[in-house]
Amino acid sequence: MTQPLPCGILLIVKSEKSIRAVGLLSGGLDSILATRVMLEQGIAVTPVHIETGLTYERRNRLTRRQASQESRAERAARMLGLDLVSLRAFEDYIPVVLNPKHGYGSQMNPCVDCRIFLLRQAKRWMEEHDHQFIFTGEVLGQRPNSQLRHALRTVERGSGLEGLLLRPLSAKLLEPTIPEERGWVERDNLYAFQGRSRGPQMALAQEFGITEYPQPAGGGCFLVDKTYSRRLRDFLDHEGPDALTSEQALLLAIGRHLRLPSQRRVVVGRHHEENAHIASLQDQGVLMTTIDDPGPTTLVSGDPTEGEIELAARITGRYSSAGDREAVRVKLLNDNLSAIVTVAPLAPAEIRSLMI
Ligand code: SF4
């Protein structure tokens, strides 16, 4: 039997035993607890994780050779005994980042629009897979912008999930939702957590016997990071939004970034893993590294001039272990451009003036 809701969703009414819910699972403690609370209430939960591609977890898995390891969300789902659904959404997500209707947080983080976007993706999945509502691990007042009471309401409305978005950890402080009103979940067995303290969540984790969970910053969103946001603004100013591919967005979180006086971008690896990643980007410009001494791998983006190559080689020399010498030999690594240049490492003050 179906029944229309005020928000336009066609609700499939089932017996209490077969209620199915989508849980947004980031793999952090709050989303793990919210899922566990729903499982305790007999709800059949499908954990959904939406990959925006803009997280330090993605970078770390790539540059720290953790690719074979589970993601935080996968680990959490396994711990909860559930099969994770991962949805990739970079291309659709970027317009949200570039033009957020509700503005940015302290950096380039469009948190309210981001939550709306993630929930719309989850809603689509819910409708296609015969689930009845969505829940998240959001806690009232935990974050300055996106988790204040009015922001939670804006997110609920904006995602088209009015009445069908349950926040089990703060539900007792919020208006009852359809799952509570219909008795699918017991409101009395939900929680009234609020604020930034993690104490109540840790106590609940202990009660559930959950001992393995990541620290809050573990999944880290690029967009709340000051340096990343500065680089992203610079990228958009110089290279334009159309150039912002998933790979470019990731590269902005890797290495040191410099802008030459000619406006060409140079990326210098900081350690072995970053150098290895940069070395894989041959198709994006000219690569170089020092040959007599250990040094970074550098990418000079696009099709640089001789002058730009020389300046980038001087930067590469400075970041090598021979940075204090008068001259350093730098090898260009591209297939169609094989050359060795001898340059004087650039002075640290000059390098600082070029940093993005
Ligand atoms: S911190 Fe990043 S991932 Fe989290 S809501 Fe804000 S923009 Fe989205």
Boltz pocket constraint, residues with backbone or C-beta under 6 A from the ligand:
constraints:
  - pocket:
      binder: B
      contacts: [[A, 108], [A, 109], [A, 110], [A, 111], [A, 112], [A, 114], [A, 115], [A, 146], [A, 221], [A, 222], [A, 223], [A, 224]]
      max_distance: 6.0
